[in-house]
Amino acid sequence: MASTMASTSLREGAPQPVVETTRGKVRGTTAGGVSIFRGIPYGASTAGKNRFMPPIAAQPWAGVRDAFDYGPSASQNPSSMRGAVDPRSGFAAYGDADTIEESEDCLVLNVWTRGLGDSGKRPVMFWCHGGGFASSSGSPLMYGGERLAQRGDVVVVTVNHRLGALGYTYIAGVGGEQFASSVNVGMLDLVAALEWVRDNIARFGGDPRNVTIFGESGGGAKVSTLLAMPSAKGLFHRAVIQSGPGFRMIEPASAVEVADLLLAELGLDRARIGEIQTVAVERIVAAQAAVERKLGRRLAGFRQGFAPVVDKRTLEQHPFDPKASPLCADVPVMIGYNRTEPTLFVAGDREAFALDDEGLQRRVKLMLRDQSERVVEEFRGANPGATPSDLFFLIGAEYPTGAFSRKIAQRKTEQGRAPGYLYRFEWETPIAGGRMKSPHALEITFVFDHAGEPLAPRLAPDSPEVHELAAEMSGRWIAFARTGDPNTGNAPHWPAYSAAERATMIFNSKCRVENDPSCQERLAIDRILFPSERP
């Protein structure tokens, strides 16, 4: 049945364009010369017999379906999405706490475009949201595509898909023939969304032969995974990985262990596996949280728990280890990270911002164990004016996010077919008295060109400097989406990455390119992560 729900503010006054998709007609709205369609189904409900199974196409609908409102987010851990966001947390600075309905009927996407049915062949920018593989959606305000569509005449698509246990439990490993195809279904949802783009985006003014997938944090890891999935090959043509290098995913043995833990939490075993499709979804979400507590703390960038598994069929190999997947050989990749990634995650931890040397050593030892003292001294030597807290943030950004990002750029370029480009975001936000510096996810505001919008002052002041950096970064992303090359004609020229030069774009108030920035830091971490490789 076609949805009739719509926001009054979207109904009144604004033109309501109608587009016919392969499943039926959708009615959107317009703002600032951009046509906006929200909550378009690309797949059927994943409840009941469809739970844990590969996605199937959405049912056709009669008449015209209103596409004014965001569709449901995937069912997920309440602490991930619902409930109050701790105002002391860094996450409180990243826009609205999402209170959109959650449902297993969550396979929906959103489109922003300046052209409808005009054969415009605009580049398509397909956004994979963050939140690891367990939380969030494509609906937060900071993912809105209006400004990118206005600035670059591109078509922006954001998407919801299954998350956590519902999207990434390796049921195929424990469920026998009945569930032989139940693997990586959250990633297969993204493939289905890309197939929807292939079949429909021309009607929204986009070019299905020029699709860029881009994402941040968990979204970057999803982009990394898509680069190694046979079913995704040919559905996109460029890729951007922001602060989420998906270097390796999960081995089958570990994924089976997690699946068995989930069954145990639900009071099931392999002999009763079929009942998992009838268990209340709230119980599955609660069981996921219990399993995650048992698995314990993990470092950002190292996968465990509910995440893609290298099953050799839907995901042939780890995306970039021991080499880049041959499936992505012809796909240019842009990848990077933020200088002080960890400040977001410890924003509510006052002690982290006032460490002494003993506190620094204690925290780094949790990450690096017997390598901690050596690494601290090498980082101290490279950053002589840094406080113990500064050093903790720098080490936490490089291990492993910075190191994996560099290695992905290197292995991509070494394929010899398409370039890799590396960046580091160093602009420091003044929020929280400046102590956050360049936290995880800060670059999103600049990439989506949201400077000056209502949510942007929580991240960056409305100033000429901020607008200039937003124009620079969004312009580079748009250029890459259009041609596979992030150069715009503006200085500085951004060369492709190589092990010989290690050219890195530094995004700051004054953008520049440096060869092998922070070389001493790089070597300190690479000795741990890549001990057998030449420095």
C-alpha positions, 0 to 999 in steps of 0.5 A: 500500500502506498504511503500517505504520510508526509510532513506538513512543511513539505506538503505546503507550497513546494512543487511535488515532482513525480517520477516513475520507478520500476516498482511504481510512481513516487512523489517528492518535494523540492527545496532550493532547486533540488528535487528530494525523494525520501523513503523510496523502497528498494527491497521488501520487508526483511521480517518473517521468512525474509529475516536473515535471507538475501533481500528481495525486490520491493512489491510494486505499488499502485498509484503514486507513493508519497516520498516526503519522509525518511523511511524506517531505520533498521532495528538496532541496539537502543543505545545506538540510535534511540534514547537520549544522547549524552550531552557530554559526548562528542556525538552530541555535536554531530547533529540530531539524535535520530528518533525515526521509527525502526523496523525490519521493513527498512530497505529504503533510500533517499535521492537528491537531484537537480534534474528529472528525466532530462538525460542529464547523466549526472554523477551519482554519489551513493552514501554509506552511513557510519555507525560501524555495522551496527547502528545509525541510518541514512537519515541524519540531517548531516547526510542531506544531499541538497548542497552537494546537488546544488554545488556540483550538479550531482545526484546524491543517494543515501540508504538504509540497510540491515545492521548488527545481528540482523544484517551480519550474523553468519547463519549460513555457518550454523543453519544448514541447507535451509540457510545456506544463503544467509551470509552478509545480508546487510552488505547484500542489501547495499548491493540491491540498493546499487542495483536499484540505482542502476535500474532507476537513477537515469529517471532522476537525472543520474548516470548509472555508468558513473556511480561513486560509493562513499562513506565514513567510519562504518560506511567506509568499511562498507565501501571497502567491503563492496570493493571485494564483492563479486555481486557489486562489481560493475555497479559503481565506478569510484570509491571514497573511504573516510576514516573507515579503512576496511582492511580485513573482515571476519574469518568464518570460524570467528563468525560461526562462534558469534552465531552460536553465541547469538543462538545461545542468548536466544535459548536456541541451538542449531537443531532449532535454527528455523525458530530464529525467523519467528523470534521477536525482533526486540529479543534479537537486538537484546541478544546482540547486545549481550553477545557484544558485551561477552566479546568485550572491548575492541579497538576501532578498525579491528573487526569482530562480532557482527560484521562481514565474513569472508565466506569466499562466495559473497565476499571472496577475500579480505578487501585489502589483505594480503593484497587489494581485491582484483575486483577493484583493480579498475576502480579509483579510490580516495581514502583518508582519516582525521588527525585526532580521530579518538577525541570523539570517542572519549569526549565525555571522558575528562581524564583523557584530556588531562593525562599525565605520563603515567596515564598516557602509558596506561592507556597506550598499553591497552592498545599496544601492549609491550610496544607501548613505551617504544611507540610513545617515545617515537611519537614524543620525538616527532611531536616535541610540544605535545602533551600526554593527551595529545600523544594519546590522540595521535597514537590512537588515530594512527593505530590502526586507522591512519596506517590501514588507510595508507596501506590501502592507498598503496595496495590500490595503486600497486595494482597498476590499473587505477590510482589511489589518493590519500588525505589527512584532515587536520582542521581543528574545531573550536567546539568544547574549547578546542579540545576536540581538535580534528575528531572522527567524523568532523570532515562530513560537514565539509564534504557535504558542504553544510557550512553555514547550515543550522547544524553546522555551528555545532561543529564549525563556526559560520566563518569565511575560513569554514566556507572556503574549506567546505567549498574546497573539500566538497569540490574535490569529492565532486570532481572525483565523482565526475572523473575519478581524479580529485583535482579541480584546477585549484592549487595544490595539485593532488598526486596519486599515492605511491610507496615512493612518494607517499603524497598526502593532501592535508585539509586545513585552513590552508590546504597543502600536499606533503610527501610522507607527513609524520614519517616517524609516526608511520614507521612506529606503527607500521613496525607493529602492523606490517613487520614483514614489509619494507618500511 
